[in-house]
Amino acid sequence: MSIRQFIFPKEKTKNLRFYDVIIISLILFGEFIIRSNQLFLDSLNAVKSAMFYAFPLSPILLSQNTESITETVAETVDTATEGVAYSSNLQFQFFMLLLVFLYLIVRNFDFKQIPFRFKLSVIPWYFVLLAIMGLSADVLYLLFDNGYNYFTKEVLLSMDFFELFRKIAALSPIAIIYALLNAFYEEFFFLGLLGTVDQKYKWQTLLYSTMIRISFHTYQGMTSALIIGVVFGLMYYYFYTYRIKNLLPVVLVHSMADMFGSGFVYLFARF
């Protein structure tokens, strides 16, 4: 096989090779991984600096200034999150996605093998997946990330099905478009493209995808990055691969998480 045939195969490419995966990973997530980890390290340094300057004398001052340190850390996390949100803008992601599609066209990739289509079965699976992923998020963030407790009597009694539509109506069109693009951007790679790697490398591919998911979510804190990368990533993989076998409902559920956060109760709670 000549070099030209190797790079530009005549037959349809069914299985992506390891170099395809690495190249596409760098295109889609290279900058995000760098920025996310820079922001994560900056947030750690901010905590250390705040502790040093707030408590230089004695443990007594430590207890007296806990509240101010908490506020400083929260400010740092908010700033980090906002920085990533602006750097990961719609225009940049659209361009990176276009580069990947051009690369795949050059590699003569068979796009038809990635199921992304509307069927009536999408509707029930969408709500099932939304509920399972969302309630899992509500529990996990409550247990491991000092999250808000959505399971109080007051919150549960305030739930209203139509609140979801009111929350969607309150969003700007650009926010909805961006959420949909970002969800497709990620799941097209993690589930669609990585799903075409030869099955004998299934577990290595799954481990790799988990590491990449974690690596560009570290700006949210390591606990949150692990929940997103390990728990949510594996759940998306399971439902897409063994149950739904259609990328569309997964993308739609992911886009809801981008718009409103990963939780479920909040979507219907009136507050």
C-alpha positions in Angstrom: 0.0 0.0 0.0 1.4 3.4 -1.0 1.5 6.4 1.4 -1.2 8.1 -0.7 -3.5 5.1 -0.4 -2.8 4.9 3.3 -3.8 8.6 3.8 -6.6 8.7 1.2 -8.1 5.2 1.2 -10.3 4.2 -1.8 -12.5 2.0 0.3 -14.8 3.3 3.0 -13.1 3.6 6.4 -15.3 1.7 8.8 -12.9 1.5 11.8 -11.0 4.6 13.0 -7.3 3.8 13.8 -5.5 5.1 16.9 -3.9 7.9 15.0 -7.3 9.0 13.7 -8.5 9.2 17.3 -5.5 11.1 18.6 -5.7 13.7 15.7 -9.4 14.2 16.1 -9.0 14.5 19.9 -6.4 17.2 19.6 -8.6 19.1 17.1 -11.7 19.0 19.2 -10.4 19.1 22.7 -6.8 20.1 22.7 -7.3 23.8 23.6 -10.1 23.0 26.0 -8.0 20.6 27.9 -5.2 23.1 28.3 -7.5 25.9 29.3 -9.5 23.8 31.7 -6.5 22.6 33.6 -4.9 26.0 33.7 -8.1 27.3 35.3 -8.1 24.3 37.7 -4.6 25.0 38.8 -5.3 28.7 39.1 -8.2 27.9 41.4 -6.0 25.7 43.6 -3.4 28.4 43.8 -6.0 31.0 44.7 -7.2 28.7 47.6 -3.6 28.4 48.9 -2.9 32.1 48.6 -6.2 32.9 50.4 -5.3 30.5 53.2 -1.8 31.9 53.6 -2.9 35.5 53.7 -5.9 34.9 55.9 -4.3 32.7 58.5 -0.7 33.7 59.0 -0.8 33.8 62.8 -2.8 31.1 64.5 -5.5 28.4 64.2 -8.0 30.8 65.9 -7.9 33.1 62.8 -8.6 30.1 60.7 -12.0 29.5 62.3 -12.8 33.2 62.3 -12.2 33.6 58.5 -13.7 30.4 57.1 -16.6 32.3 55.6 -14.4 34.8 53.7 -12.3 32.0 52.4 -15.4 30.2 51.1 -16.5 33.3 49.3 -13.0 33.7 47.8 -13.0 30.1 46.5 -16.6 30.5 45.1 -15.5 33.7 43.3 -12.6 31.8 41.8 -14.7 28.9 40.6 -17.3 31.3 39.1 -14.6 33.2 37.3 -13.1 30.0 36.0 -16.4 28.7 34.7 -17.2 32.0 33.0 -13.7 32.0 31.4 -14.2 28.5 29.9 -17.7 29.4 28.7 -16.5 32.4 26.8 -13.4 30.6 25.4 -15.5 27.7 24.2 -17.6 29.9 22.0 -19.9 28.7 19.3 -17.8 30.0 16.4 -14.6 28.2 17.6 -16.4 24.9 18.1 -18.2 25.1 14.7 -14.8 25.6 13.0 -13.2 22.7 14.9 -16.1 20.5 14.0 -15.8 21.5 10.4 -12.0 20.6 10.4 -12.9 17.1 11.8 -15.5 16.6 9.1 -13.0 17.6 6.4 -10.4 15.2 8.0 -13.0 12.3 8.0 -13.9 13.1 4.3 -10.3 12.9 3.4 -10.0 9.5 5.2 -13.2 8.4 3.3 -15.0 7.7 6.6 -18.4 6.0 6.4 -20.7 8.4 8.2 -23.7 6.2 7.7 -22.5 3.8 10.4 -23.2 6.5 13.1 -27.0 6.3 13.8 -28.3 9.9 14.2 -31.9 10.0 13.1 -35.4 10.9 14.4 -37.7 8.0 15.2 -40.7 7.8 17.4 -38.7 5.8 19.8 -36.5 8.9 20.4 -39.3 10.6 22.4 -39.7 8.0 25.2 -36.0 7.3 25.4 -35.3 11.1 25.7 -37.5 11.4 28.8 -36.2 8.1 30.3 -32.6 9.2 29.8 -33.3 12.7 31.0 -34.9 11.4 34.2 -32.2 8.8 34.9 -29.2 11.1 34.2 -30.8 14.0 36.0 -31.8 12.2 39.2 -28.4 10.6 39.3 -26.8 14.0 39.1 -29.1 15.4 41.9 -28.0 12.5 44.2 -24.3 12.5 43.3 -23.8 16.3 43.6 -25.6 16.2 46.9 -23.5 13.4 48.3 -20.1 14.3 46.9 -19.9 17.9 45.8 -21.8 19.8 48.6 -24.6 20.5 46.2 -28.0 21.9 46.7 -30.6 19.5 48.2 -33.4 19.3 45.7 -35.2 16.6 47.7 -36.7 18.8 50.4 -40.4 18.8 50.9 -40.7 22.5 49.8 -38.9 21.9 46.5 -40.7 18.7 45.6 -44.1 20.3 46.3 -43.2 23.2 44.0 -42.7 21.0 41.0 -44.7 21.8 37.9 -44.4 20.0 34.5 -44.9 23.3 32.6 -42.0 24.9 34.4 -39.7 23.2 32.0 -41.2 25.1 29.1 -41.1 28.4 31.0 -37.4 27.8 31.6 -36.7 27.0 28.0 -38.7 30.1 26.8 -36.6 32.3 29.1 -33.4 31.2 27.3 -31.9 33.2 24.4 -31.9 31.5 21.0 -28.1 31.6 20.9 -27.9 29.8 24.2 -30.1 27.0 22.9 -28.2 26.8 19.6 -24.9 26.7 21.5 -26.1 23.9 23.8 -27.2 21.8 20.9 -23.9 22.3 19.1 -21.8 21.6 22.1 -23.8 18.4 22.9 -23.3 17.1 19.4 -19.7 18.2 19.4 -18.9 16.0 22.4 -21.1 13.0 21.8 -20.3 12.8 18.1 -16.8 12.1 19.2 -17.2 10.1 22.4 -20.0 7.8 21.3 -20.2 8.1 17.5 -16.6 8.2 16.3 -15.0 6.2 19.2 -17.8 3.7 18.7 -16.3 2.8 15.3 -12.9 1.8 16.7 -12.3 -2.0 16.3 -14.2 -3.8 19.1 -11.1 -5.7 20.2 -9.9 -2.3 21.6 -13.3 -1.5 23.2 -12.1 -1.2 26.8 -9.0 0.7 25.9 -11.1 3.1 23.9 -13.6 3.5 26.7 -10.8 4.3 29.2 -9.4 6.8 26.8 -12.7 8.5 26.3 -13.3 8.7 30.1 -9.9 10.4 30.6 -10.6 12.9 27.8 -14.0 13.7 29.3 -12.5 14.3 32.7 -9.6 16.4 31.4 -11.6 19.3 29.9 -14.1 19.4 32.8 -11.5 20.0 35.6 -12.3 23.7 35.6 -15.5 22.7 37.5 -13.4 21.1 40.2 -12.0 17.5 40.3 -15.1 16.0 42.0 -17.4 17.4 39.3 -15.0 16.4 36.5 -14.9 12.8 37.8 -18.7 12.6 38.1 -19.1 13.9 34.5 -16.2 11.9 33.0 -16.7 8.6 34.8 -20.4 8.3 35.9 -22.1 10.4 33.2 -19.7 9.3 30.5 -20.2 5.6 31.2 -24.0 6.0 31.5 -24.2 7.7 28.1 -22.0 4.9 26.7 -24.2 2.2 28.1 -27.5 3.6 26.9 -26.2 4.6 23.5 -24.4 1.3 22.9 -26.7 -1.3 24.4 -30.2 0.3 24.6 -30.9 3.3 22.4 -28.4 2.8 19.5 -29.2 6.3 18.3 -27.1 9.4 19.0 -30.0 11.9 18.8 -31.7 11.4 22.2 -28.3 11.4 23.9 -27.4 14.7 22.3 -30.7 16.2 23.3 -30.3 15.1 26.9 -26.7 16.4 27.0 -27.9 19.8 25.6 -30.4 20.1 28.4 -27.5 19.6 30.9 -25.6 22.4 29.1 -28.6 24.7 29.3 -29.8 24.1 32.9 -27.2 21.9 34.6 -27.2 18.2 35.0 -30.0 17.9 37.6 -33.6 16.8 37.0 -35.7 18.3 39.8 -34.6 21.8 39.0 -36.1 21.5 35.5 -39.6 21.3 37.1 -39.2 23.2 40.3 -40.7 26.7 40.5 -37.9 28.8 41.9 
